[in-house]
């Protein structure tokens, strides 16, 4: 789980939807604000707009449709087969909505961002606006987002970073999602920078951030 800071991190991004998270990483990488190069984008859906964002920049893409497979193991085998030739140092999930089974070689090398303060509002069925709906319905006063290492369960792996935002009186799903996504656009790159600098140390299921 460490990386020499000398050369840019090779990142593969996995997504299922519009790709605003990918867009943020691409913009930061182009502005030299992320020590990383997005070398491959894979979607679990053929109609994901995130694929277009990658193609516009000449980044290789692939589609491995979840619906073509029954078991998560079969889907994951096909997915990692497509990822492997691109030799990513790190895999970043960015609005990727399917369960993965992580091969041993990628353990501790897959990050996800989830739009809630885990372990609340995580797990199967909690994604995108469904999370914000549930947070509002529950009457939470605080919402937020979590970057975590991915293991073989939904939204379960060791937490790298979290950012809280207030839930305001007049919030609806859109306004809350916008506030959480603003936090996501900061905290995901911060976590990737820590990874790239070799500053994340996994101890049991706790992630220690080593001093810079
Ligand atoms: C983000 O809010 C991300 O936290 C959420 O999807 C959105 C990204 O969509 N991810 C999940 O809900 C994963 N459980 P986009 O990057 O496709 O625009």
Boltz pocket constraint, residues with backbone or C-beta under 6 A from the ligand:
constraints:
  - pocket:
      binder: B
      contacts: [[A, 15], [A, 16], [A, 17], [A, 18], [A, 19], [A, 20], [A, 21], [A, 22], [A, 50], [A, 94], [A, 95], [A, 96], [A, 97], [A, 113], [A, 114], [A, 115], [A, 126], [A, 127], [A, 128], [A, 181], [A, 184]]
      max_distance: 6.0
